[in-house]
Amino acid sequence: MKNISNNSRFIGFLDVCGDHSPEIIDRDFPIFVLCLVVVERKV
């Protein structure tokens, strides 16, 4: 398998937190967060 990570100019970090279920909402933690950070590599 070819390593394609060296060909990319950017790196992305994705994280989720919370409950994503729309049918049953957790009253103690009714939050869903989706976060994406994209940074440019130094060449």
N, C-alpha and C positions, 0 to 999 in steps of 0.2 A: 504494500500500500504506500502510495506517495504521500510524503509529509507536505501539506499545503500551507502550514502555518507560517513558514518563512516567506511566502509570496504575498502575504497580506500586509497592507500598510496600517491597518487598524486592528485593535483588539476589542472585543465586546464582552461585557460582563452582565449577566441577566440573573435577577433574583426575585423570588416571590415570597410573600408572607401573608398569612391569614387564611380564611376559609373562602374558597371559590364557589361553593355550592349556592345557587340562587333559590333552591327550594327550602332548605333548612338553614336559617340564619342563627349563628351562635350569638346569643345576647350578651355574653361576657366579652366577646371579641368580634364585633360585627364589621371588621375591616378586611379589605383585600388590597394589597399593594403589589404592583408589578413595576420593577425598576430596571432600566437599561442604561448602562454607561458605556460609551464608546470613546476610546482614547487612541491617539495616533502614536505609532511606534517611532522611536528615533532610529534613523538609519545610519 
